[in-house]
Amino acid sequence: MNIILLSGGSGKRLWPISNDVRSKQFIKLFKKDDGEYESMVQRVYRQISKVNPNAKITIATSSTQVSAIRNQLGNMVSTSVEPCRRDTCPAIILACTYLRDELQVGLDETVVVCPVDPYVDDSYYEAVASLDNYVQDGKANLTLMGIEPTVPSNKYGYIIPDSCEKVSHVKEFKEKPDIDTARRYIESGALWNAGVFAFKLKYLIDIAHKMLNFADYKELFTKYELLEKISFDYAVVEKEKSVQVVRYSGAWKDVGTWNMMSEIMSENTKGNVTLDEYCKNTHVVNELEIPILCMGCKNMIVAASSDGIFVSEKERSGSMKNYVEKISTGVRYAEKSWGTFNVIDVQTNAVTIKISLDAGKKMTYHRHDFRDEVWTITSGKGVATVDGMEQQVKPGDIISIAAGCKHTIKATTDMQIIEVQVGNLITVEDKMVF
């Protein structure tokens, strides 16, 4: 069975810990039994691998998230990378074409599409694995997994089945309703639409060719922006007449806001945080090196990173998106395939960055045309290369890199580097990779 995990989003609702390149699924807030923290994507991968070790996982994502995926999962998953964002239908079409042409998946094999960020127990992925049997039975072109609602909610779309049996054909779909309407839907046996779709690969490939003329994955990639920007629900699911739904009644949470995230955090604090004895129902996440002290805080969320500081009553935290969209500071923290970087100072013509480079990893060999760089090694050992000349480096060493010089660095041990960028034009676009 092939599982496509949809990984998108711009990280607005869990700001400032999340940002445009570090969406909520990459934030390490879930404490494991060994005391280490893991992210949503790491948790999901671990759960799928435990329940269904033979499942082949592909993450459909944007180019800005690939480095974070490689940092957290290495090469354990495949990635289908969108050349531009076009909503879930084009993303799924591209991923399915990638499975067929690049991974040589057979057209009769089952594909299950899931979101990457639900908070669930193992029974959820046991239910996902069971969809393979329903798809192969061939009683419907499309098989969905519906969540049995726990409360009337206006946050989700609803699936209206023909019956209350475990598996039934779908009568219709309903958009996010008001609470009273949601209550009536639930009383009649309706399910939450959790965005889980299962089908034979051939089914989606045939639909893809009806939407756009292309020969293979490479041609589709070049024509990708021609696909209509539309959700999979609207473009495929609601138009399909042969649809069945499988009920899932286990634990399921859509962690989309700080308030909801706080409900599943194992601890009230993470990082250098002190709460006095009068604090109640308050959660604090601190990624800064300076301490945070909270006194008498009740029903509060506090989150601090190099991207900003957020303080909110929990119930209000879900309304932050419109305000965050007005804040423009640029991304100051990101995970890369080789480690992490953290912007610690920004001036008109200079930027200072703290780089953590993992042992055995190296940066791409690249150059900048409009800025000079200075590396100061603060810990660890490695090999720096500037215009083909290699140099062993250690703590205290300084490497100056003039604009136009090709450069990279490989870590022998874990390294910490302070990088100072100086120039009249400092942009992420000023980078040529070799």
RAJO-V684819 format. One record per residue. RES is the residue in one letter. PHI is phi in degrees with one decimal (NA if undefined). PSI is psi in degrees with one decimal (999 if undefined). OMEGA is omega as a letter, one per 30 degrees, with the letter a starting at -180 (999 if undefined). Layout:
res;phi;psi;omega
RES;PHI;PSI;OMEGA
RES;PHI;PSI;OMEGA
This chain:
res;phi;psi;omega
M;NA;142.6;a
N;-109.6;130.0;l
I;-115.5;124.7;l
I;-102.3;118.6;l
L;-97.6;122.9;l
L;-85.4;116.6;a
S;-120.7;103.3;l
G;-139.4;-157.4;l
G;91.6;150.8;a
S;-107.4;3.6;l
G;75.0;29.6;a
K;-78.7;-30.2;a
R;-86.4;-10.8;l
L;-120.5;26.2;l
W;-61.4;146.2;g
P;-96.4;4.2;l
I;-71.1;-34.6;l
S;-99.5;156.8;l
N;-153.2;-166.5;a
D;-64.0;-24.2;l
V;-112.7;-10.5;l
R;-122.2;80.2;a
S;-73.0;171.6;a
K;-57.8;-28.7;a
Q;-70.4;-9.6;a
F;-104.9;0.0;a
I;-81.6;126.9;a
K;-89.7;91.7;a
L;-122.2;-3.7;a
F;-103.5;116.6;a
K;-84.5;127.5;l
K;-87.3;174.6;a
D;-61.8;-28.4;a
D;-84.8;3.1;l
G;90.9;-12.5;l
E;-80.0;155.2;l
Y;-98.1;146.8;l
E;-132.3;160.0;l
S;-92.3;174.5;l
M;-60.3;-45.3;a
V;-66.5;-35.5;l
Q;-68.1;-40.9;l
R;-63.5;-46.0;l
V;-61.6;-45.6;l
Y;-60.4;-43.5;a
R;-62.9;-41.8;a
Q;-66.7;-45.8;l
I;-61.5;-44.7;a
S;-63.7;-33.4;l
K;-71.0;-46.5;a
V;-76.9;-39.6;a
N;-137.9;77.3;a
P;-59.6;-22.9;a
N;-89.5;-3.9;a
A;-65.6;137.1;l
K;-99.2;119.8;a
I;-105.3;130.1;l
T;-126.2;132.2;l
I;-101.7;121.0;l
A;-88.0;120.1;a
T;-150.3;-179.8;l
S;-101.3;164.1;a
S;-62.3;-28.2;a
T;-71.1;-16.9;a
Q;-102.1;-8.1;a
V;-60.8;-43.0;a
S;-61.6;-42.3;l
A;-64.3;-39.4;l
I;-61.8;-46.0;l
R;-66.1;-36.5;l
N;-62.8;-41.0;a
Q;-93.4;-27.9;a
L;-120.6;-4.1;a
G;61.3;-134.8;l
N;-105.8;24.1;a
M;-75.4;-15.3;l
V;-127.9;156.2;l
S;-87.4;158.1;l
T;-129.4;134.5;l
S;-107.6;111.7;a
V;-103.6;120.8;l
E;-69.6;135.1;l
P;-71.7;-22.5;l
C;-157.8;159.1;a
R;-80.6;126.4;a
R;-134.0;21.3;a
D;77.6;-179.4;a
T;-74.4;-32.2;a
C;-64.6;-54.0;l
P;-58.5;-38.3;a
A;-61.7;-41.8;l
I;-70.0;-40.1;l
I;-59.8;-46.3;l
L;-62.7;-43.9;a
A;-64.3;-40.6;l
C;-66.8;-38.8;l
T;-66.7;-36.3;l
Y;-61.3;-43.3;l
L;-59.5;-45.9;a
R;-67.4;-49.6;a
D;-91.0;-35.5;a
E;-94.1;-35.9;a
L;-103.3;-2.6;l
Q;58.3;40.0;l
V;-75.8;135.7;a
G;-68.6;148.9;a
L;-67.0;-22.7;l
D;-90.5;-1.4;a
E;-75.4;152.6;a
T;-80.7;137.2;l
V;-121.3;129.8;l
V;-118.2;126.0;l
V;-101.2;126.9;a
C;-133.6;150.4;l
P;-69.1;155.2;a
V;-90.6;-5.8;a
D;-125.5;25.1;l
P;-79.6;149.5;l
Y;-99.6;108.3;a
V;-140.1;168.8;l
D;-98.2;-178.0;a
D;-63.1;-25.7;a
S;-61.4;-28.3;l
Y;-62.2;-46.7;a
Y;-77.7;-20.4;l
E;-66.3;-39.7;l
A;-66.6;-40.1;l
V;-59.9;-44.1;l
A;-62.3;-33.8;a
S;-67.9;-20.3;a
L;-62.1;-25.8;l
D;-55.9;-44.9;a
N;-63.6;-41.6;a
Y;-66.5;-38.4;l
V;-65.0;-46.4;a
Q;-69.9;-23.9;l
D;-62.7;-26.7;l
G;72.9;20.6;a
K;-79.4;-13.1;l
A;-150.2;152.0;l
N;-71.6;-29.4;a
L;-137.2;131.3;l
T;-118.5;128.8;l
L;-110.9;160.5;l
M;-114.9;121.9;a
G;-107.3;141.9;a
I;-93.2;127.2;l
E;-68.8;119.9;a
P;-64.7;145.6;l
T;-98.0;-29.6;l
V;-145.7;155.2;l
P;-62.7;128.4;a
S;-138.5;143.4;l
N;-101.2;13.2;a
K;-91.4;-15.1;a
Y;-126.2;153.6;l
G;-77.2;161.4;a
Y;-121.1;141.2;l
I;-101.0;125.7;l
I;-102.9;105.8;a
P;-86.1;167.1;l
D;-71.4;-27.7;a
S;-148.8;179.1;l
C;-99.5;15.9;l
E;-68.1;163.3;l
K;-58.0;-39.3;l
V;-125.3;128.3;l
S;-151.4;159.3;l
H;-73.2;151.8;a
V;-90.7;129.5;l
K;-82.9;-47.8;a
E;-166.0;172.9;l
F;-119.2;145.9;l
K;-125.3;137.2;l
E;-68.6;171.9;l
K;-55.1;116.8;a
P;-95.9;176.0;l
D;-76.5;170.6;a
I;-62.5;-42.6;a
D;-63.3;-41.8;l
T;-66.9;-40.1;l
A;-59.8;-39.5;l
R;-62.4;-40.7;l
R;-66.8;-39.9;l
Y;-58.8;-46.0;a
I;-64.1;-41.1;l
E;-61.0;-26.8;a
S;-93.0;5.2;l
G;95.5;14.9;a
A;-68.4;158.4;a
L;-124.7;152.5;l
W;-72.9;138.9;l
N;-84.8;107.9;a
A;-93.6;4.2;l
G;73.9;31.4;l
V;-109.1;118.4;a
F;-126.8;137.2;l
A;-131.6;141.2;a
F;-165.6;166.1;l
K;-76.5;144.7;a
L;-55.4;-39.3;a
K;-57.9;-36.6;a
Y;-57.2;-46.3;a
L;-78.0;-34.4;l
I;-61.9;-41.5;l
D;-62.3;-42.1;l
I;-63.3;-41.3;a
A;-58.2;-42.3;a
H;-71.8;-22.4;l
K;-73.8;-26.7;a
M;-84.6;-31.3;a
L;-155.4;141.6;l
N;-86.3;115.2;l
F;-153.7;155.7;a
A;-91.1;-42.8;a
D;-155.1;-176.0;a
Y;-57.8;-44.4;a
K;-62.0;-40.9;l
E;-70.0;-38.9;l
L;-60.9;-40.6;l
F;-58.7;-41.6;a
T;-72.4;-26.6;a
K;-99.1;7.3;a
Y;-54.9;-40.4;a
E;-66.4;-12.7;l
L;-79.1;-18.5;l
L;-68.1;140.4;l
E;-62.0;137.2;l
K;-79.7;98.0;a
I;-154.0;150.9;l
S;-75.3;156.9;l
F;-65.5;-35.0;l
D;-59.1;-49.7;a
Y;-70.4;-42.8;a
A;-77.3;-32.9;a
V;-122.7;-58.7;a
V;-59.1;-50.7;a
E;-75.1;-11.4;l
K;-94.9;-17.7;a
E;-77.7;130.5;a
K;-86.3;-26.9;a
S;-103.3;84.0;a
V;-129.0;135.6;l
Q;-124.7;157.1;a
V;-128.6;139.7;l
V;-106.9;127.2;a
R;-75.6;138.9;l
Y;-125.7;124.2;a
S;-113.5;7.5;a
G;-82.0;-173.7;a
A;-66.2;137.0;l
W;-158.2;127.9;l
K;-136.4;133.8;l
D;-94.4;102.8;a
V;-88.8;87.6;a
G;-111.9;-7.6;a
T;-137.6;165.5;l
W;-61.5;-37.0;l
N;-61.0;-45.8;l
M;-69.1;-37.7;l
M;-61.2;-39.5;a
S;-63.0;-27.0;a
E;-68.1;-23.8;a
I;-112.9;-1.4;l
M;-68.0;135.1;a
S;-74.8;-19.6;l
E;-134.5;156.9;l
N;-76.3;-20.3;a
T;-134.9;153.2;l
K;-142.9;130.6;a
G;98.3;-165.6;a
N;-80.6;87.5;a
V;-135.8;137.9;l
T;-125.6;127.5;l
L;-111.3;133.6;l
D;-79.1;173.7;a
E;-69.7;-9.3;a
Y;-94.7;-5.8;l
C;-73.3;137.3;l
K;-137.6;135.9;l
N;48.4;46.4;l
T;-121.4;132.5;l
H;-120.0;135.5;a
V;-132.3;129.7;l
V;-120.2;119.4;a
N;-123.9;112.8;l
E;-100.1;1.7;l
L;-85.3;160.7;l
E;-83.9;-11.7;l
I;-89.0;151.7;a
P;-78.0;155.5;l
I;-119.7;128.2;l
L;-114.9;124.9;l
C;-116.4;132.8;a
M;-130.3;125.3;l
G;66.7;20.2;a
C;-80.3;131.8;a
K;-127.1;128.8;l
N;56.9;46.2;a
M;-117.8;154.3;l
I;-119.0;130.2;l
V;-128.7;126.8;l
A;-135.9;132.0;a
A;-135.8;132.1;l
S;-148.4;-179.1;l
S;-67.5;-14.3;l
D;-83.1;-18.5;a
G;158.0;-177.3;l
I;-129.4;132.1;a
F;-122.4;126.8;l
V;-129.4;123.5;a
S;-154.6;147.9;l
E;-63.2;140.2;a
K;-56.2;-45.7;a
E;-63.8;-28.1;a
R;-82.4;-17.0;a
S;-62.2;-24.5;l
G;-73.6;-8.2;a
S;-104.1;19.7;a
M;-80.8;-21.1;a
K;-55.1;-47.8;a
N;-62.0;-32.8;l
Y;-76.6;-40.9;a
V;-63.3;-36.2;a
E;-62.3;-20.8;l
K;-87.2;-8.6;l
I;-93.4;123.5;a
S;-126.9;97.0;l
T;-118.8;-5.5;a
G;76.2;162.0;l
V;-76.9;124.5;a
R;-109.1;-8.1;l
Y;-141.2;137.5;l
A;-156.8;149.2;l
E;-94.3;135.1;l
K;-116.8;169.2;l
S;-61.9;-24.6;a
W;-99.3;-7.0;a
G;155.3;-134.9;l
T;-140.4;159.5;l
F;-132.3;150.1;a
N;-139.0;114.4;l
V;-73.5;121.5;a
I;-110.0;-11.8;l
D;-159.8;136.6;l
V;-128.7;123.0;l
Q;-122.2;178.6;a
T;-57.8;-46.1;a
N;-123.1;22.7;a
A;-154.2;140.1;l
V;-131.2;133.7;l
T;-112.9;130.2;a
I;-129.7;138.8;l
K;-98.5;121.5;a
I;-110.5;132.4;l
S;-111.9;116.9;a
L;-111.9;120.4;a
D;-73.5;146.0;l
A;-55.1;133.2;l
G;84.7;-7.9;a
K;-100.4;159.4;l
K;-145.3;155.6;l
M;-75.1;162.2;l
T;-65.3;151.7;l
Y;-79.7;116.3;a
H;-150.9;176.4;l
R;-144.3;160.6;l
H;-122.5;135.2;a
D;-91.2;-19.1;a
F;-122.6;10.6;l
R;-148.4;148.5;l
D;-91.1;157.2;l
E;-135.1;147.1;l
V;-128.3;124.2;l
W;-102.5;128.7;l
T;-115.6;118.1;a
I;-80.5;118.7;a
T;-102.2;-24.0;l
S;-160.2;153.6;l
G;86.9;172.9;a
K;-129.9;154.5;l
G;-171.6;-166.7;l
V;-128.3;118.7;l
A;-97.2;140.5;l
T;-124.1;123.6;l
V;-127.7;115.8;a
D;50.2;45.1;l
G;84.2;-9.2;a
M;-93.9;121.4;a
E;-90.9;147.1;a
Q;-146.0;125.7;l
Q;-68.6;133.6;a
V;-126.7;151.9;a
K;-146.2;173.6;l
P;-55.1;132.7;a
G;98.6;-17.3;a
D;-73.9;146.8;l
I;-125.7;128.8;l
I;-118.6;122.4;l
S;-99.9;131.7;a
I;-125.5;111.2;a
A;-77.2;154.0;l
A;-54.1;136.2;l
G;94.0;-11.6;l
C;-85.6;133.8;l
K;-75.6;141.5;a
H;-157.3;154.6;l
T;-160.1;171.0;l
I;-148.2;138.0;l
K;-118.1;134.6;a
A;-88.9;127.1;l
T;-81.5;-42.6;l
T;-121.6;172.5;l
D;-53.8;133.7;a
M;-124.7;149.4;l
Q;-119.6;129.6;a
I;-132.2;135.1;l
I;-99.2;118.8;a
E;-109.5;127.1;l
V;-112.3;120.9;l
Q;-100.9;129.8;a
V;-130.7;128.4;l
G;171.0;165.4;l
N;-78.2;-15.8;a
L;-137.6;101.1;l
I;-113.7;103.9;a
T;-139.3;157.9;l
V;-69.4;-21.6;a
E;-73.1;-21.3;a
D;-80.7;72.6;l
K;-154.6;123.7;l
M;-115.6;118.1;a
V;-96.1;139.8;a
F;-116.1;999;999
